[in-house]
Amino acid sequence: MNRYPLWKNVLVVITLILGFLYALPNLFGEAPAVQVASVKATLKIDTTALARVETVLKDAAIVPQGVFLDSNSVRIRLADTDSQLKAKDVIEKAFNPDPSSAGYSVALNLISNSPNWLTGIHALPMYLGLDLRGGVHFLLQVDMKGAVTKRLDSISADLRSYLREKSIRHGGIGREGQRLAIRFRDAETRDKARGLLLDNQPDLEFVESQDGADFKLMGTLKPSAEKRIQEFAIKQNVTTLHNRINELGVAEPVIQQQGVDRIVVQLPGVQDTAKAKDILGRTATLEIRMVDDEASASPSVMELAAQGQPPAGTEYYVERGGRGLLVKKQVVLTGERLTDAQPGFDNQTSEAAVHLSLDSAGARIFKEITRENVGKRMAILLIEKGKGEVVTAPVIRTEIGGGRVQISGRMSSVEANDTALLLRAGSLAAPMDIIEERTIGPSLGADNIAKGFNSTLWGFIAISIFMSSYYLLFGLVSVLALSANLLFLVALLSLLQATLTLPGIAAIALTLGMAIDANVLINERVREELRGGNSPQAAITAGYERAWATILDSNVTTLIAGVALLLFGSGPVRGFAVVHCLGILTSIYSSVVVSRALINWIYGSRRHLASVSIGQVWKPTAKA
């Protein structure tokens, strides 16, 4: 008799139930939503912001379908797009009364309509790609010359510090085009500096020249170094964009290099192009400047500075405590010297802090500045979108060496963590320009989904009609197994939070055709065993066992091709390969294990089975 042991039957039932639960959220679709996120390290999204959103909506007589707080944003689910636009306007006015100095990002978005009990077991719908969900697409051009120029400016600061440390006098260091010019008063000093700089700056080639009474040393980046800087600029910009967009909670963004100097950015679900540009432009970097203590101590000077008339060479800022501060414009150190930023605690006060690590040049500069300014205040600023914000302005108590710096002072552990994240995200290594932008509306995405769904549905119906008419009950079991395969595939994609695109839908349709092939092999093998004179029970057993090797071989070879596409493909090809590979794995399980369990439940308990419903079995006729 054909019977599975109890544990196999239980396994099949459990997998079917789990597959149904984790595929179910995809039936609820998405609802229009408004997403509120912070654009400043000092402004937090917490329960206070959640309550404020609820109050604003109540005052505007807008009834949300749900208000949700996650790690970095508040999301408001609404009934329709009209309510969505109205909610965005009232929240924008309440949270950003001064648009020129916005502290919060208020963007249109989409949110799952799944009930809370499904979300509670982490049953979430799969992500939809830009072609299905709608969203914005940008093609960014990276300014490679700007990357080289930025690197040369950084090197010039290193050279000043290094020559000062070696007690070598020079007449100034400046950039002339794509070269650095170092001026000296005599040839002997120039030659001495050249010998030292060749060891200190292996990326530069130095050529001696003379301009009147000035002896010059011209430094040019080597071609290999220039190429390395440009490659780093692309990678750093991609990483920075990932950090910034991920922080704002955009689901499954696509950010990848295209060609030598371009980056493609796709933000599914984001319909506000202006806000998307704002997200791309958001980067923060660190600046360390000295505080003008003398001017800051004068009430009259501070009053004028607060009105927009600071003394020459200074800028007016407000500390976290609300007190005004005059900071010198000269930048002592920038975030380019940062190698890491991690949240932590002050060893003495146990207050939350951010621990920074500087590179060798940054450590040397910071040591010199702190040694020369003991007793004075140093301001640590976050510069974002051209606007600075004082994080802390401590008094320098002693010389600080070793490249380890700590930022602390009236910040919570959450603020310390967010500040560290913002600093790690860093600034763009090279300027970028948007050379192409495209918005795909939700209606177009819905049309693509409908077409993909219909193609899969009609393909499934055609397969079902053929299998049921040709193999009768065994064909019907094959169709049920195919349905289980589709259920498992959708559930697995949802569980892995994979992104489904149009090529992915094509892969699902292809998987259906390939999955039924295994059942065709099994059914034909059972027929062959019946023609050979075996009993129905023996034919079922032999059919499944002898077809297994062929099924495994065919699926493994197909899986190899799918893995190759996954490893070496990109963009839509990878999306196709992911669904293709997962579909092969689910089809092996459904076509062999699930269909065998169904056949066992139908025929397994019959002791005297005379025949099975598998269609006409042609037996060879005996020759006279």
ROBA-234290 format. One record per atom (N, C-alpha, C): residue in one letter; x, y, z negated. Coordinates in steps of 0.05 Angstrom, whole numbers, plus 5000, padded with zeros to 4 digits. Layout:
BEGIN
AXYZ ...
//
This chain:
BEGIN
M501749765000 M500050005000 M501850255000 N500750475011 N502250725012 N501250904990 R502950924970 R502351104948 R504851244939 Y504651504933 Y506851654921 Y506751604891 P509151614878 P509051614849 P507751874839 L506951864814 L505452094803 L506952354805 W509552344800 W511152594800 W511152724827 K511152564849 K511152684875 K508452824881 N506252684873 N503652814877 N503353074861 V504353064836 V504353314820 V506053524833 L508353454844 L510053644857 L508653774881 V507253614897 V505853724920 V503653924911 V502153844891 V499954014881 V501054274870 I503254254854 I504454504842 I505454684864 T506854574884 T507954744905 T505754884921 L503554734925 L501254864940 L500055084924 I499755044897 I498555254880 I500355494879 L502955454875 L504855674874 L505055814901 G504955664923 G504955784950 G502555964954 F500255874945 F497856034947 F497956284931 L498956264906 L499056504888 L501056714899 Y503356624909 Y505356814918 Y504856914946 A503156774961 A502356884988 A499957064986 L498357034964 L495857184961 L496157484962 P498257604949 P498457904950 P498558024977 N499357874998 N499457985025 N496658035037 L494657915025 L491857955035 L490658215026 F491858345006 F490658584994 F491558835009 G493658815024 G494559055039 G495759265022 E495959515033 E497159735019 E495259975019 A495560134998 A493860364995 A495660624996 P494560845005 P496061095004 P496861174976 A499161284973 A500161344946 A501861604947 V502361714924 V504161944920 V506361854901 Q508761904907 Q511061824890 Q512462074880 V512762084853 V514062314840 V516762214828 A518962334837 A521562254827 A523162504820 S525162474803 S526862694795 S529062734815 V529762984820 V532063044838 V534363174822 K534163184796 K536263294779 K536863094757 A539363074750 A540162884729 A539062954702 T538363204698 T537363294671 T534363264669 L532963204690 L530063174689 L529462874691 K527962774672 K527462494670 K524562424678 I524262194689 I521562084695 I520961874673 D519161954655 D518561774632 D515561794626 T514761704603 T511861714596 T510761994594 T512562184588 T511662464588 T510862554616 A512562494636 A511862554663 A509362414673 L509062164663 L506662014670 L504162144660 A504262234634 A501962364622 A501362634636 R503462764644 R503163024658 R501762984685 V502562774700 V501362714725 V498362664721 E497662504701 E494862434696 E493262684689 T494462864674 T493063114667 T492563294691 V494663314709 V494363474733 V492163364751 L492063104754 L490062984771 L487263014759 K487062994733 K484463034720 K483463314723 D485163514720 D484463794723 D483563854752 A484663704771 A483963754799 A481563574808 A480463424789 A478163254795 A478863034815 I481262934814 I482162714832 I482262464815 V480862254824 V480762004809 V482661804822 P484861744810 P486761554823 P485861264819 Q486761084836 Q486160804834 Q488060674814 G490160814807 G492160714788 G494560894787 V495760924763 V498161074760 V500260894747 F502560864760 F504560674751 F507260814746 L508560734725 L511260834719 L513260614722 D515360664739 D517460474741 D520060604732 S522360484738 S524860574726 S525660864735 N524760954758 N525661214767 N523461384781 S520961304779 S518861464792 S516161394780 V514261584785 V511461534779 V510061504806 R508461294809 R506961244834 R503961254828 I502561404844 I499661434841 I498261314865 R496661104860 R495160974881 R492461114884 L491761174909 L489361334915 L487561184934 A485061274936 A483061134951 A483261174981 D484161414990 D484261475018 D486361685023 T486961745048 T489061935055 T488362225048 D485762285048 D484962555040 D485662605011 S485062414994 S485762434965 S488762444962 Q490162294979 Q493062284977 Q494262564983 L493362695004 L494462955011 L493763164990 K491263144980 K490463334959 K492063294933 A492463044926 A494062984902 A496963084905 K498063044929 K500863134933 K501063434929 D499063584940 D499263874938 D499063974908 V497163854893 V496863954866 V499163864848 I500263634853 I502663544837 I505063704844 E505363764870 E507663924879 E507564204866 K505264324864 K505064594852 K505564584822 A504664364809 A504964344780 A507864284772 F509164114787 F511864024780 F514064204792 N513464334814 N515464504827 N514264784831 P513864944810 P512665204814 P514365384831 D517065344830 D518865494847 D520065304868 P518965304893 P519865114914 P522765144920 S523965374917 S526865414923 S528665274903 S527565204880 S529165064859 S527564824849 A526864654868 A525164414861 A526764224843 G525364134822 G526563934804 G525563654808 Y523363634824 Y522163374828 Y521663334858 S521763084867 S521063004894 S518262894893 V516463014908 V513662924910 V513262834939 A513062574944 A512962474971 A510562294976 L509662285001 L507562095009 L508761815012 N507261615003 N508361345005 N506061155007 L506660895007 L504660685007 L505260494984 I503260384972 I503560214948 I501759974951 S502559744940 S500959504943 S498259524929 N496259394941 N493559394929 N493159144912 S495158994907 S494858744891 S493858794863 P492158624853 P491158654825 P493458624805 N493058734782 N495158734762 N495958454752 W494158264752 W494857994743 W496857864761 L496657924787 L498657814806 L501357954803 T501258214800 T503758364795 T505058274770 G503458194749 G504558104724 G506257854726 I505657684746 I507257434750 I509257474772 H509757734779 H511657814800 H510957694827 A508357664832 A507357594858 A506857844874 L508757914891 L508658164906 L508558114936 P507358294951 P507258254980 P510058284992 M510558155014 M513058195027 M513258475038 Y515758575040 Y516158835052 Y515658825082 L514659045092 L514159065121 L516159265133 G517259195156 G519159365169 G517959615181 L519659775192 L518760035203 L516759995225 D517059785241 D515159745264 D512459645255 L512159545230 L509659455221 L508359635200 R509959765184 R508959925162 R508760225169 G510260295189 G510560585195 G512760705177 G513560945184 G515661075168 G517261265185 V519761315177 V521361505192 V523961375200 H524961455223 H527461345234 H529361585240 F531761575231 F533761785236 F536261655248 L537461805267 L540061735277 L541961965270 L543961915254 L545762115243 L548462105257 Q549462335264 Q552162365276 Q554062455255 V556162295250 V558162365230 V560362535242 D560962755230 D563062935239 D565762835231 M567062685250 M569662565243 M571862775239 K571762985254 K573763195249 K573363325221 G570863345213 G570263445186 G571463265165 A571363005169 A572562815150 A575562855148 V576862895171 V579762935171 V580463205157 T578863415164 T579263675152 T578963665121 K576963525112 K576463495083 K578863355070 R579863155083 R582163005072 R584663185071 L585063345092 L587363525092 L587163735070 D584763835065 D584464025043 D585063895016 S584263645014 S584863494989 S587863454986 I589263385008 I592163345007 I593563595001 S592663825011 S593964085006 S593964144976 A591764074962 A591664114933 A593663934919 D593863684929 D595863504918 D598663604921 L599263714945 L601963814950 L602664044932 R600764224927 R601364444909 R602064344881 S600464154871 S600964044845 S603663894844 Y604163744865 Y606663584865 Y609163754867 L609063964884 L611464134887 L611864304861 R609664384848 R609964524822 R611164334801 E610364094802 E611463894782 E614463854787 K615363854812 K618163814819 K619764074819 S618464294811 S619764564808 S620864654835 I619464604856 I620264704883 I618364934891 R619665164895 R618065404902 R617465404932 H615065504937 H614265524965 H612665784969 G612365854994 G610966105000 G608066075007 G606965845000 G604065795005 G603665545023 I601365425018 I600565185034 I597865245046 G597665225072 G595165275086 G594765075109 R592265065118 R591664885140 R591465045165 E592864965186 E592765085212 E591564875231 G588964895236 G587664695253 G587664425238 Q588764225251 Q588963965239 Q591663905228 R593064115220 R595764085208 R596064245183 L597764155165 L598364305141 L601064455144 A601064715137 A603464875140 A604464955112 I606964875105 I608164945079 I610465135085 R610365375073 R612365585078 R614465585056 F616965625064 F619265645046 F620965885053 R622565975033 R624166205038 R626866135050 D627765895047 D630365815058 D630165525068 A632065455085 A632065185097 A632864975077 E634465045057 E635364845038 E632964745021 T631264935012 T628964854996 T627064695014 R626764765039 R624964625057 R625964335061 D628564295064 D629664025068 D629263855043 K629663985020 K629363834995 K626363744992 A624563934998 A621663864996 A620963645016 R622063665040 R621463465060 R622163185051 G624463155039 G625362895029 G623562785008 L622562954990 L620762864969 L617962804979 L617062964998 L614262925008 L614062685026 L616262605039 L616162365056 L615562115039 D616562115014 D615961894996 D613261914983 N612462164978 N609962204963 N607462194981 Q607762265007 Q605562275026 Q606162105050 P605861835048 P606561655070 P604661685094 D602361815090 D600461855112 D601062085130 L602962255122 L603662495137 L606262475152 E606362595175 E608862635190 E609662925188 F612162985181 F613063255176 F614963335198 V614563585209 V616263695229 V617163975219 E619764025222 E620764285213 E620464495235 S619864745227 S619564965246 S620265225232 Q620465435247 Q621165695235 Q619465915248 D618366085231 D616666305240 D617766565229 G619466695243 G620766935233 G622566865209 A622066995187 A623666935163 A622666695147 D620366585155 D619266365141 D620166095153 F621065925135 F621765655143 F619365475136 K618265355157 K615765205154 K616164905157 L614464765142 L614364475144 L611464405153 M611264295177 M608564235188 M607963945184 G605663885169 G604863615164 G602463535180 T602663305194 T600563205211 T599962915202 L597362855202 L596562585195 L597462385217 K598462155208 K599161945227 K596661835240 P596761735265 P594361625278 P593061405262 S594661235250 S593561015234 S592061115210 A593161325197 A591961445174 A589361595181 E589361725204 E586961865214 E584761675219 K585461445232 K583461245238 K582261125212 R584061075192 R583160965167 R581261165152 I581861425154 I580261625141 I577461635154 Q577361615180 Q574861625194 Q573161375188 E574461135187 E572960895180 E571860905151 F573561015133 F572661045106 F570361245104 A570461455120 A568261655119 A565561525126 I565561355147 I563061225155 I562161045132 K563960875121 K563160695099 K562260845075 Q563661065068 Q562861215044 Q560161345048 N559661455072 N557061575077 N554761375076 V555261135086 V553260925085 V552660845056 T554860815040 T554560755012 T553060974997 T553761215002 T552561444989 T549561454995 L548861415021 L546061425029 L544461195015 H545760955014 H544460735000 H543860804971 N545860914957 N545560984929 N543361184925 R543261384941 R541261604938 R538461504944 I538161354966 I535461264974 I534461044956 N536160864947 N535360654929 N534460774902 E535860994894 E535161124869 E532261234869 L531461314893 L528761434895 L526561224901 G527360974902 G525360754904 G524160704931 V525560774953 V524560714979 V524960414984 A522760274991 A522959984993 A524459895018 E526459725015 E527859605037 E528659805059 P530260005052 P531260185073 P533260045091 V533460125116 V535460025134 V537560245138 I539960205129 I542060395132 I544560245143 Q545260295168 Q547460145179 Q548860315200 Q551460245204 Q553060385224 Q552260305252 Q552260495270 Q551760445298 Q553960575314 G555560415327 G557760525342 G559960615324 V561660795334 V563960885319 V563261105298 D561461285305 D560961515288 D558061585284 R556361375284 R553561425280 R552361235258 I550361325245 I548961175224 I545961175229 V544760945229 V541860915232 V540560895204 V538561055199 V537061045174 V534161005180 Q532960795169 Q530060745172 Q528860725144 L526760885139 L525460885113 L522560805117 P521960535114 P519160445118 P517360555096 G514960625105 G512960725086 G513061025080 V515161155087 V515461445082 V514261585106 Q512161745102 Q510861895123 Q511562185124 D512862285103 D513562565101 D516362605111 T516562695136 T519262725149 T520962935134 A519763155126 A521263365112 A522363255086 K520763095072 K521762985047 K523862775052 A523662625074 A525662425081 A528362565086 K528262795100 K530762945104 K531963045078 D530163115060 D531063205034 D532462975019 I531362735022 I532662505009 I535462455021 L535662475047 L538262425060 L540262635052 G539362885048 G541263095041 G542063105012 R540662934995 R541262944967 R543762784960 T545862924953 T548262804942 T549262994920 A550562884901 A551563044879 A554562984876 T556063194869 T558863154863 T559563314838 L561863254828 L562763374803 L564663594808 E564463814793 E566364034794 E567164104766 I569664144761 I570664234735 I571864504738 R570764704723 R571664974725 R572065084697 M573565294694 M574065424669 M571865634663 V571065654638 V569065854629 V570466114624 D569166334632 D570166604626 D569166674598 D570666594577 D569766634550 D569466924543 E571267094553 E571267374545 E568767514556 A568067464581 A565667584592 A563067464580 S563167204574 S560867074563 S560167174535 A562167284521 A561767384494 A560467664493 S560267794516 S559168064517 S556168054524 P554368144506 P551468134511 P550668294535 S551968534539 S551168704562 S551968574588 V554368444589 V555268314613 V553368074620 M552667924599 M550967694603 M548167774612 E547268004603 E544568104611 E544568174640 L546768304649 L546968364678 L547268114695 A548767924684 A549267674699 A546667514702 A544967524681 A542367384682 A540567504703 Q541067764709 Q539467904729 Q540567884757 G542767714760 G543967674786 G546367844792 Q547567964771 Q549868134776 Q552168044758 P553267804763 P555467704747 P558067854754 P560067854736 P562667974743 P563967844767 A565667984780 A567067874803 A568667624796 G568467424813 G569967174808 G568566984790 T566067034782 T564666854764 T561866794775 E560566594763 E557866524770 E556366474744 Y553766544744 Y552066514720 Y550566254720 Y550766104698 Y549265854695 Y547965854668 V546065674665 V544665634639 V545265354629 E546265334605 E546865074593 E544264934586 R544564684577 R542164524571 R540664644547 G542064774529 G540764894506 G539365144513 G539565244538 G538265484546 G540065734544 R542565704535 R544265934532 R545765984558 G546066244565 G547466324589 G550466274587 L551666244611 L554566184612 L555666294638 L558066424636 L559466524659 L561766334665 V561766224689 V563766024698 V565366144721 K567966104720 K569666204741 K569166054767 K569366194790 K568766064815 K570965864823 Q573365914814 Q575665734822 Q575165454811 V575165264829 V574764984822 V577364854814 V577464744790 V579864614779 V580164334791 L577864184791 L577863904799 L575163844810 T575063674831 T572563594843 T572063294840 G569663214846 G568962934843 G570362744863 E571862854882 E573362684900 E575562524885 R576362634862 R578362504846 R577262284828 L574562254828 L573362044812 L573661774824 T574461574808 T574561304817 T572261134805 D571161234783 D568961084770 D567561264750 A565061204745 A563461354725 A561661154712 Q561861114686 Q560360914671 Q559061034646 P556560964640 P555361064615 P556560924591 G556561054568 G557560944544 G556861114520 F558561104499 F558061254475 F560661374465 D560461604452 D562661744439 D563561574415 N566161514414 N567261354392 N566961494365 Q567061754364 Q567061904339 Q564161964330 T562462054348 T559762144340 T557561944347 S558361734362 S556461534372 S554261644390 E554661884400 E552762004419 E553161874447 A551061884463 A551261794490 A553261964506 A554761834523 A556761974539 A557161834566 V558561974583 V559361864609 V562361864610 H563461624616 H566361594617 H567261594646 L569061784652 L570061814680 L572861714682 S573461604705 S576261514711 S577161674735 L579561794733 L580661964755 L582961814768 D583461874793 D585761754807 D588261894797 S590561804807 S593161904796 S593462204799 A592762304823 A592962594827 A591062744809 G588562644806 G586662774789 G587562774760 A588662554751 A589662534724 A591862734718 R593662764738 R595862954735 R594863244733 I592963314751 I591863584751 I590363634725 F588763444716 F587163484691 F588963514667 K591163364667 K593063384645 K594263664644 E595063774667 E596264034668 E594264254659 I591764234669 I589764434662 I589164434632 T588764204621 T588164184592 T590564274575 R592964224584 R595364314569 R595564614569 E594864744591 E595165034594 E592765184582 N590565054576 N588165194567 N587065094541 V588765014523 V587864924496 V586465144482 G584165084471 G582565294457 G580465424474 K580565384500 K578665504519 K576565304526 R574365404537 R572165224545 R572365144575 M571664904580 M571764794607 M568864704614 A567864794636 A565164724645 A565264494665 I563564294660 I563264064678 I560564094692 L560564134718 L558164194733 L557563964752 L554963924756 L553963754777 L552963934800 I554063904824 I553364064846 I551563894864 E549063984868 E547263834885 E545664024903 K545763964929 K544464134949 K545364424947 G547964464942 G549064734940 G548464874915 K547164754895 K546464884870 K547864734847 G549064884829 G550464764807 G548864754781 E549464554765 E548164524739 E550264444719 V550364594697 V552364544676 V551464304659 V552964084660 V552363844644 V553363894615 T555763984612 T556864044586 T559164244589 A559764394569 A561964584570 A563564574543 P565164364540 P566564324514 P569064504512 V569964534487 V572464674482 V574764474484 I576864554498 I579264374501 I580764384475 R580864164460 R582264144435 R585164074437 T585763914458 T588563824461 T588963734490 E591363694497 E592063594524 E590863314528 I589563274551 I588363014558 I589762884581 G590962664577 G592362514598 G591162244602 G592262084620 G591461814624 G589261774644 G588061994654 G586061964675 G583361874665 R582861884638 R580261804626 R579062054614 V576662134624 V575262374615 V572462294605 Q571562434585 Q568862374574 Q567062614576 I564662574585 I562562784586 I560562714564 S560162894545 S558162844525 S556963104516 G554963084499 G553663324488 G550663344494 R549163274474 R546263304475 R544963154499 M545862914504 M544562754526 M543762484515 S541462384525 S540562124516 S542061904532 S541661654523 S542961434537 S541961404566 V539361464569 V538161454596 V539461674614 E539761914603 E540962124618 E543862064625 A545261934606 A548061854611 A548261654633 N546361464634 N546361264654 N545761384682 D543761574683 D543061694708 D545261874718 T546562024700 T548762194708 T551062034719 A551661804707 A553761634717 A553061524745 L550461454749 L549561364775 L549861574796 L549061814789 L549262044807 L552162094816 L553962084796 L556762134802 L557961904819 R557161664813 R558161434829 R557261454858 A554761554861 A553761594888 A555461774904 G556561984890 G558562154902 G557362344924 S559162474937 S558462654959 S559062524985 L558062625006 L558562515033 L561562565039 A562862365050 A565662385057 A566062555082 A563962595097 A564062755122 A561262875127 P561163115138 P558563225145 P557063055166 M554363065165 M552762915184 M550563105195 D549863055220 D547663195233 D545662995243 I543063055240 I540962885251 I540662945280 I541262755297 I541162795326 I538662665338 E537262495322 E534762385331 E533062315307 E530562385309 E528662315287 E525962235300 R524862035287 R522361915298 R520561825275 T518061895277 T516061815257 T514161615269 I513861385256 I511961175265 I509661175245 G507361245255 G504961275238 G503961005228 P502460995206 P501360745196 P499460615216 S498060775233 S496160665252 S497560495273 L499860585282 L501460435301 L502460175288 G503360205263 G504259965249 G502059765245 A499659865239 A497259685236 A496559545262 D496959695284 D496359575310 D498359355317 N500859395310 N502959185313 N502358945296 I501458985271 I500758765254 I498458605266 A496358755276 A494058615287 A494858445311 K496558555328 K497358395352 K499058155344 G500858195325 G502457965315 G500757755302 F498857845286 F497057655272 F495357505292 N494257645312 N492557505332 N494157305348 S496557375355 S498157185371 S498756935355 T499356965329 T499856735312 T497356575308 L495056715303 L492556585298 L491656415322 W491756525346 W490956385370 W492756145376 G495356185371 G497255965374 G496555735355 F495855815330 F495155605310 F492655465318 I490655605328 I488155485336 I488555295359 A490155375379 A490755205402 A492054945393 I494054965375 I495454735365 I493454555350 S491754675334 S489854525318 S487954365335 I486954495357 I485054355375 I486354115388 F488854165398 F490253945411 F490753715392 M491853775368 M492553555350 M490153405340 S487953545334 S485553415324 S484253245345 S484253335370 S483053175391 S484752945400 Y487352965399 Y489152765409 Y489852555388 Y490152645362 Y490952455341 Y488652415320 L486352535325 L484052505308 L484652565278 L484252375260 L484752435231 L487652495225 F489452345238 F492252405234 F492952685245 G491652765266 G492053035277 G491053245258 L488653185245 L487553375225 L489453405201 V490653185193 V492553195171 V494953355179 S495853325204 S498053485214 S497453785214 V494953855220 V494154135220 V494154245191 L493254075172 L493254155144 L496154195134 A497954015143 A500754045136 A501954295148 L501054355173 L502054605186 L501054845171 S498554835161 S497455055145 S499155085119 A499854865107 A501554875083 A504254995089 N505254935113 N507855045121 N507755345123 L505555445136 L505155735138 L504855865111 L503455735093 L503055835066 L505755845051 F507355635053 F509955635040 F511755855051 L511755885077 L513456085090 L512856365081 V510256435081 V509356705072 V510056745043 A509556535026 A510056554998 A513056594993 L514756445007 L517656465004 L518656745012 L517656845034 L518457115043 L517557325022 S515257285010 S514257474990 S515957444964 L516557204956 L518057154932 L520857274934 L522157244958 L524757354963 L524757654969 Q522357764971 Q521958044979 Q523458105004 A523257925024 A524457965050 A522758175066 T524058285086 T522658475103 T521658345128 L519058365133 L517858255157 L517658465179 T518758395203 T518558575226 T517258435249 L516858565271 L515658435294 L517258185303 P519958195304 P521457955310 P520857735290 G520357815264 G519757615244 G517057475249 I515157625259 I512557505266 I512957315290 A514657395309 A515257215331 A516556955320 A518256975300 A519456745288 A517456565275 I515356685262 I513256525249 I511756365270 A511056495293 A509656355314 A511356125325 L513956175328 L515655965338 L515955745318 T515955805292 T516155605272 T513755415272 L511355525278 L509055355279 L509355145301 G510355225324 G510655035346 G512854825339 M514954915326 M517054725319 M516254535296 A514654645277 A513854485254 A511954255263 I510154315282 I508354105290 I509753885306 D512053945316 D513653745331 D514353515313 A514953565288 A515653345269 A513253165265 N510953275263 N508553105260 N507852945285 V508553065308 V508152915333 V509952675333 L512452705324 L514352485323 L513352265304 I512252355281 I511252165261 I508852005272 N506952155284 N504552025295 N505151835317 E506951915335 E507651735357 E509151485346 R510751525325 R512151295314 R510151095301 V508151205287 V506051035276 V504650885298 R503951015320 R502650885342 R504450655353 E507050715355 E508850515365 E508950265347 E508850315321 E508850085303 E506349925305 L504050065309 L501549925313 L501549755339 R502749875360 R502949725385 R504649475382 G506649495363 G508349265359 G507149045342 G504649085333 G503248885318 G503348905288 N504549125278 N504649155249 N501849235238 S501449175213 S498949245200 S498849555197 P496449665194 P496249955191 P497950065168 Q497949935145 Q499450035122 Q502450025128 A503349805140 A506249775147 A506949975168 A505150025187 A505650215209 A506050495198 I504350575178 I504650835166 I507350865152 T508050665136 T510650675122 T512950685141 A512950515161 A515150515181 A515150765197 G512850865204 G512751115220 G514051345207 Y513451395181 Y514651615167 Y517651575162 E518451325155 E521251275148 E523051285172 R522151175195 R523851165219 R523851425234 A521851585231 A521851845244 A523452055228 W524051995203 W525452195186 W528152265197 A529752065206 A532452125216 A532352305240 T530552255258 T530252425282 T529452715274 I527452735256 I526552995247 I528853155234 L530353015217 L532553145203 L534653245223 D535453075242 D537453155262 D536653395278 S534153395288 S533253615305 S533053875289 N532253865264 N531954105248 N534754215239 V536654035233 V539254125225 V540654265249 T540454165273 T541654295296 T540454565301 T537754585297 T536454845301 T537155035278 L537554925254 L538355095231 L541055215236 I542955055248 I545655155254 I545455395272 A543855385292 A543455615310 A542355855295 G540455805277 G539256015262 G541256155243 V542955995231 V544956105213 V546956265228 A547656175253 A549456335270 A548256605276 L545656615282 L544356865287 L544357045262 L544056915239 L543957065214 L546657185207 L548757045213 L551457135206 L552557345226 F551957305251 F553257475271 F551257675284 G548657645278 G546757835289 G546458075272 S544958265281 S544358515266 S541658615273 G540458775255 G537958905260 G535658695265 P534158725287 P531958555292 P532758255295 V535158205304 V536157925307 V536357795280 R537357935260 R537557825233 R534757785221 G532957965226 G530157925217 G528957675228 F529457625254 F528457385266 F529757135254 A532357155249 A533856925239 A533056845211 V532457045194 V531656985166 V529056825166 V527056915180 V524556775181 V524856505194 H526456495215 H526956245229 H528156025211 C530256105196 C531655915178 C529755825155 L528356015143 L526455935122 L524255765133 G523355815157 G521155655169 G522055365174 I524555325181 I525555055185 I525554905159 L526355035137 L526454895111 L523654825102 T521755015105 T518954955096 T517654745114 S518354745140 S517054555158 S517954265152 I520454225144 I521353955137 I519753855113 Y519354025093 Y517853945069 Y514953885076 S513654075090 S510754045095 S510153815114 S511753795136 S511153585156 S511653305146 V513553275128 V514253005118 V512852945091 V513353115071 V512453055044 V509453115041 V508553355050 V505753425046 V503953245063 S504653215089 S502953045106 S502852755096 R505152655086 R505152375076 R503352355051 A503452565034 A501752555010 A498752555018 L498052705039 L495252715048 L494452435059 I496152325076 I495552065087 I495351855065 N497051875045 N496951685022 N494251705007 W493351965003 W490852004989 W488451885005 I488751885031 I486551785048 I486551485051 Y488951375057 Y489151085063 Y490550925042 G492051055025 G493850905007 G492550704989 S490050754980 S488750584960 S487250354972 R487050334999 R485550125012 R487249875015 R486349655003 R487849405004 R487649275031 H485249275042 H484849145068 H484049355089 L486149475100 L485749695120 L485949575148 A483649575162 A483549455189 A484649635210 S484249895208 S485050085229 S485450365217 V486750535231 V487050815223 V486150995246 S485351235239 S484351425259 S486751585270 I487951485291 I490351625302 I490151655332 G487751615343 G487351635372 G487751365385 Q487451365411 Q487751115426 Q490551005425 V490750755417 V493350615417 V493450425441 W495150495460 W495250325484 W497150095479 K496149845481 K497849615477 K498549495504 P501049395507 P501749275532 P500149035538 T499249005562 T497648765570 T499548535577 A498648295570 A500348055576 A500147985606 K502547925617 K502647855646 K501747565650 A500347515672 A499447245678 A501747065686 
//
